[in-house]
Amino acid sequence: MPGAEATIEADPIERGAIEADYVVIGAGAMGMAFTDVILTHTDATVAIVDRHDKPGGHWNDAYPFVRLHQPSSFYGVDSAELGSNRIDEVGWNAGLSELASGAEVCAYFDQVMQRRFLPSGRVTHHARSVYADGVVTSIPTGRTASVRAGRRLVDATYMNVTVPSMRPPAYGVADGVRVIPPNGLPSADRPEGGYVIVGAGKTAMDAVLWLLDRGVDPAEITWITPRDSWLLNRAVIQPGDGFRLNEQFDVLAVADSAEAVYAGMEEAGHFLRIDPSIEPTMYRCATVTEAELTQLRRVADGIVRQGRVERIEPDALVLEGGTLSRPPDSLHVDCSADGLERRPAVPVFAKDRLTLQTVRACQQVFSAALIARVESDRSLDLDAANRLTGVIPHPDVPRDFLSGALAHIANAQQWLGHDGLLEWLGQTRLSPDGPPADPTAVVRAAANLERFLAE
Ligand SMILES: Cc1cc2nc3c(=O)[nH]c(=O)nc-3n(C[C@H](O)[C@H](O)[C@H](O)COP(=O)(O)OP(=O)(O)OC[C@H]3O[C@@H](n4cnc5c(N)ncnc54)[C@H](O)[C@@H]3O)c2cc1C
């Protein structure tokens, strides 16, 4: 306003204290999804602290060809659509719901911050700032501020997501050996000795698929996979009626052993695997299409199953199960970071603190949003809030699929008993519920799961 005296609020770090009802450590997908629901369902203020300059967490560090593994339509924050619900017409996801690229995910979270959170006047974003032991330190200035959360400190870092570009490989690398994270792949020159992809997870699959998509001959790709994995078929994880995960209860209800569950899930088209002759020992919710699986199988002859890499020498890979000779001018692509490790479950709700974790298997943003909705009900005591938010740790082995399904049944029963939550579940864009589960199948599934897990 002309003539009005401008008021410039001193930076909270300059003042020496960051105060808000909630101080959220971590502006990754979980911290953002949590804050969004708190803004909608309460009048609370939120201070968000993050080491990164922009919101989005690990998506800021991911390789340039990364995409969501699941449809955009149920990723992000509750109040804002991500993407436009299009069906992909080209590529190996053709016919299925669109998947945002890493750049789109980062731009989306930046817009949520700039257009919703900050203009609300209830959120402050302390970018490039690190939290430790109650103190926030600004990286650019070195200034520190103590943290005072009126209601709770929210730990949105507990999932400890690690992508390859964030750390050096855990194995030894001799001088002169070329090892890059997948981030360097699009700008790397063709190595005369071929490509060596290190890692068994989704990042390694993405790197292999990127090479094949760029026309690299499968014979030039060596793929070090210490474990084979059950993969989820993206065709059954589509929005609306395409979300067919409830069919898993039909499989679980009739199975007579854990092995029969995996076989039944494969027969029902939910589980996929690269080599049908190998029983997978890994399950981490990695999600692919059948078209991608067909591509991955093109490198079957280059897959090396001799355990983890211990050391890379100029002319050989030293693996747990033996030594593999390699031409000296190979390019090694390190995809071995743990991504989402299986962390011990801790109670989500404590007196002064919330620890954001997964309460629906492999659905991090949904989980963070649901925890915020529970938090917004100030009538609940800690025990009641924790009963509504039973933690389902990220899976690592096939058995974790069983414990995750049983924990999901228990959580869903709790949610049915809370009116506000039930209403929220009915309207949130983050809850992809397709056709309802058959209640009789769910009861039988729970009984079977308890038996299989006890065996
Ligand atoms: C390649 C890849 C693809 C994925 N695709 C999907 C998908 O399609 N669907 C899905 O549901 N999930 C997917 N995931 C899982 C994904 O990890 C979650 O969706 C989600 O992004 C995790 O967010 P987060 O907030 O828990 O963690 P992060 O993204 O790691 O955010 C945590 C933030 O906390 C900050 N931080 C940590 N410690 C401190 C500190 N002391 N002080 C200040 N800041 C700190 C970090 O800088 C970071 O920004 C994918 C994961 C990967 C690796």
The ligand as an ORCA input file, in Angstrom:
! r2SCAN-3c Opt
* xyz 0 1
  C      13.398    -44.186     -7.031
  C      12.234    -44.207     -6.098
  C      10.936    -44.243     -6.607
  C       9.836    -44.259     -5.740
  N       8.569    -44.324     -6.258
  C       7.515    -44.340     -5.408
  C       6.173    -44.381     -5.891
  O       5.915    -44.435     -7.083
  N       5.169    -44.386     -4.991
  C       5.398    -44.353     -3.656
  O       4.454    -44.357     -2.878
  N       6.646    -44.322     -3.187
  C       7.695    -44.304     -4.015
  N       8.951    -44.284     -3.519
  C       9.107    -44.301     -2.075
  C       9.431    -42.890     -1.619
  O      10.547    -43.005     -0.876
  C       8.286    -42.229     -0.891
  O       7.198    -42.091     -1.758
  C       8.617    -40.838     -0.386
  O       9.165    -40.033     -1.407
  C       9.493    -40.854      0.822
  O       9.453    -39.574      1.332
  P      10.022    -39.237      2.759
  O       9.482    -37.888      3.061
  O       9.756    -40.343      3.696
  O      11.600    -39.227      2.609
  P      12.632    -38.234      1.883
  O      12.249    -37.977      0.495
  O      13.967    -38.853      2.110
  O      12.529    -36.869      2.702
  C      13.155    -36.701      3.934
  C      13.722    -35.302      3.954
  O      14.260    -35.067      5.253
  C      15.419    -34.308      5.116
  N      16.224    -34.513      6.327
  C      16.674    -35.697      6.811
  N      17.342    -35.492      7.971
  C      17.310    -34.154      8.207
  C      17.808    -33.327      9.235
  N      18.472    -33.832     10.287
  N      17.596    -31.986      9.147
  C      16.919    -31.457      8.100
  N      16.413    -32.193      7.113
  C      16.595    -33.537      7.154
  C      16.080    -34.803      3.866
  O      16.940    -33.827      3.329
  C      14.850    -35.073      2.981
  O      14.567    -33.961      2.171
  C      10.052    -44.258     -4.350
  C      11.356    -44.229     -3.842
  C      12.441    -44.201     -4.704
  C      13.829    -44.187     -4.099
*
